[in-house]
Amino acid sequence: MDADLRALKERLAEITDLAKAGGVLAWDQKVTMPPGGHPARAEALATISRIGHQKFTDDEVGRLLERLRPLEESLDYDSDDASLIRVTRRDWEKQRRVPTELRVELTRAAALGNRVWIEARAANDFASFLPALERNLELKRRYVECFEWDDSPYTPLLDDFEPHMKTSEVTEVFGTVRPVLAELVREAPEIDASFLHQDYPVDAQKRFYERILATLGLEEGSYRLDPTVHPFCTSFSRRDVRMTTRFESGLDGLWSTLHEAGHGHYAHGISPSLERTPLATSPSLGLNESQSRTWENLVGRSRPFWLHWYEPLQSTFSAQLGDVDFETFLAAVNRAEPGLIRVEADETTYSLHIILRFELEQRLIEGSLEPKDLPEAWNAGMADLLGVEVPDDTHGVLQDIHWSQGGIGYFPTYALGNVISLQIWAAVREAIPDLDAQMEAGELHGLAAWLRDNLYSLGRKLTPKETIGRLTGAPTIDPQPYLAYLGEKLAAQPAGV
């Protein structure tokens, strides 16, 4: 049995290495690759996808997993080895349903669609993006047909990002969140935040963001920050974390950087014993997003954080912020103000952006919305949910990268992450009673260490609900702490600032 376990780990390490190699190629594609490299890069990624899928779905992996059942049952449920066998079995059974050629085509279409999207977004040309979108949707529908579901054809896609969760469960959470957020937005005071959207020199932004990153508890030499069209974070080991941001929209890049640092923290904090296995990631993107939203919002928009950092920020950008007092700045970064762009949205309106995308994705997969009609549906949804008029597709349906890469099912995890972040934050507050004082002193290592020890280090050993339950005592996604937090914050906002 020990030999079988070693054999399984060796196979999984090889497969993980292949996936990481593909990840490096995908990171390079989005950050440094010249535009002409896209066709060849798509083929390289497709080849890696083919080899990885064939190696993972091989019959021998199934035989090893079957022979290891007695060992799994003899070990503690959350031990590294029992978790590895259990999680790998679920992944293997799921991926066995997907033909290798379909997996390859999904990868190829995602890689090719990325460049099409970049050019279409820059040109405000949805028509040029439509064929790539239609191709990705066709492949995703074929993917859905590989599975059984009992509530919605969207569920197999959601499960790729939020394992064990059904579409109906997300609908229930969003049904609670949507009306409350809409009311909060309607009643929120108007606050002048124009100073956040002035011209902030890019070089100075980058230096300041890197200055903050150095205090967040990430080990020096384990990460880097680069510019890109659409911010993201990926990692190739716990000591090779790649964060990206953009500097084109005033100071929004600051919170984008903190957001990606939250993802980076999760990757950086995973136990070394889980590396080169399927467990070396988060249980779900909802949990991963909960941490990006924690560092972006619960830390990065808080009074204690800015009591430490506002003076350095103001000194760095004296031309833009020299006449802006602390309270005015704090009110602006915590305002609720409907806008066009999701990645620049405030805490309150952000989840409304996600609910729109969730609803549109379901209609696209079910076939009740044709891809060619997506801009019209998008614009109508933005008017309904946020009361804003979309001026063009660049600021509307073309703003996000996800559909160009076939990432259907991803969007709900952002709003779920918002909800989960407040559930976990309550546990953090109880465990670190002087957290505000630490943040005011510019000390974030204690927070980073607690989250690492109690959440990040677990990797994917437990299901999302089991992970939430271990931290909070309640293994369900509860939107009430999130809604209470936003309500209290907006109630305290000064009017007419």
ABEGO torsion letter per residue (X at the ends): XAAAAAAAAAAAAAAAAAAAAAAAAAAAAAAABBAAAAAAAAAAAAAAAAAAAAAAABAAAAAAAAAAAAAAAABBAABAAAAAAAAAAAAAAAAAABBAAAAAAAAAAAAAAAAAAAAAAAAGBAAAAAAAAAAAAAAAAAAAAABBBAABAAAAAAAAABBGBBAAAAAAAAAAAAAAAAAAAAABBBBBAAAAABBBBAAAAAAAAAAAAAAAGBBBGABBBBBBABBBBBBABAABBBBBBBAABEAAAAAAAAAAAAAAAAAAABBAAABGBAABBBABAAAAAAAAAAAAAAAAABAAAAAAAAAAAAAABAAAAAABBAAAAAAAAABBBBBABAAABBAAAAAAAAAAAAAAAAAAAAGABBAAAAAAAAAAAAAAAAGBBBABAAABAAABAAAAAGBBGAAAAAAAAAAAAAAAAAAAAAABAAAAAAAAAGBAAAAAAAAAAAAAAAEAABBAAAAAAAAAGBABBBAAAAAAAAAAAAAABBBGX
